[in-house]
Amino acid sequence: MSLHRKDGLEPAHLERLYFGRNIGDSAIVTDSAWKGFVVDVLTPAFPDGATVWDAAGQWRAPDGKSVTEQSFVVEMLHLATPEVEGRVQRVIDGYKSRFAQQSVLRVVTTVRAAF
């Protein structure tokens, strides 16, 4: 006889978003501009919290050149629902619009979590 222990874990997404700081060839998203974005867009979309850290990365541009770029990484753990999906997309779209970005890298891992 097998005993199953209820662990209280629910399907969730571990979401990681990478926000590049370069704006064109000569400007960057400043620390104060980032803080404004966090206050105006990220926090209202995810008031329960997110983890944010600075990163440095590189990627290949459409012209084949290697580009190095400072970035902000945001990690969030949330239930997998259409409503939350909409909030994630609003954050991505808000950053792209506010800082003239072509893209925001998004990585989603399906996990089980208890809140």
N, C-alpha and C positions, 0 to 999 in steps of 0.2 A: 504494500500500500504506500503510495507516494503522497506526502503532505506538501501542499503548495502554500507558501507563505505570501500573503498579500504585502507587496512592498510599497504600494501607493504611488508607483511611478506611472506617468502618463506619457504618451507620445508628445514630443516637443522638437523644436528646431534650435540648434545652436547656430547662430547667424553671425558671420564675420563679414564686415564691410570695410573696404580699403578706399580711403579718400585721398587722392593725390593732392599735393600742395601747389604744384606748378600751374600757373595761369599763363598760357602762351609761352613765349621765349624769355620774358623778362620779369614777370611778376609772380608773387607767391601768395598763398592764403596765409595771412599773418596769424599769430597766436590769438590776438584779440578778435580777429574776424572769425576764427574757429570757435572761440568761446561764445560769440554772438550766435553762431549757427547752433551750437549745442543748446543754448538757452531758448532760442526762438523755434527750433525745428525738432531736434533730437529729443529733448526732455519732454515736450508736450506729446510726442508720438509714443515715447516709452517712459512714462513717469515712474515705473517701478524700478528702473535702473538699467545701466549698461556699463560695460568696462571699456575704457578708452586708453590707448597708448600711442606713443610716437613710434614710427618705424622708418626705415630707409629701404628702398627697393629699386628694382630695375625692370624694364619691360621693353619690348621691341615695338618701335613706332611703325606705322604703315609704310614709311619709306625705307624700312629695314634697319634704321639706326637704333642702337641701344641707348635707352634713356634712363638715367638715374634720377630718382625723385624721393624727396622726403614725403611722408604720408602720415595720416592718422588712421588708426585701426579701431573699429568699434565692434565689440562682441556683445551679443544679446542672447539670452535664453528665453524662449517663449513657446507657448502652446501653438500648435500648427492649426491656425484657423484662417479663413478668408479675410476676416476683419483685420487680423494682425498683418497678413500679407499686404493689405492695402496701406497700412501704416509704414511698413518697411519701404514700399515703393515711393511713398510721399517723402520719406527722408532722402532716398536716392535722388529723386527728381528735384527736391529742394536744393541739394548740394550742387547738382549739375547746373541748375538754373542760376543760383546765386553766384557761383564761381566760374562760370563759363567752362565747364568740364565736359569732355566727350563721354566719359564713362566713370562708373564706380564699380570696382571689382566686388562681386558678391559670392560668398561661399556659404552653402547651407548644408549642415549635417543633420540627419535625422537621429535623434537620441531619445532616451527615456529619462524623465526627470520628475522630481517631487518639489513642489514649491511650498 
